[in-house]
């Protein structure tokens, strides 16, 4: 669904190697909270059942990035 600017409604978080990341279990909710940043933190809440899928999606993206960079620039 597009917002008033015509762009899709999506939250973007640019994660760098210097961005603080903290994870903690929320056992009462059977979830994990992953916090990004300190001053204006963003939290990603992940159900236990979705943890493997999230880890798999991150691994797939990393594998694709590695494959793309190992091929070198396309001419």
Secondary structure, 3 states (H helix, E strand, C coil): CECCCCCECCCCCCCCCCCCEEEEEECCCCEEEEEECCCCCEEEEEEHHHHHHHHHHHHHHHHHHHHHHHHCCCC
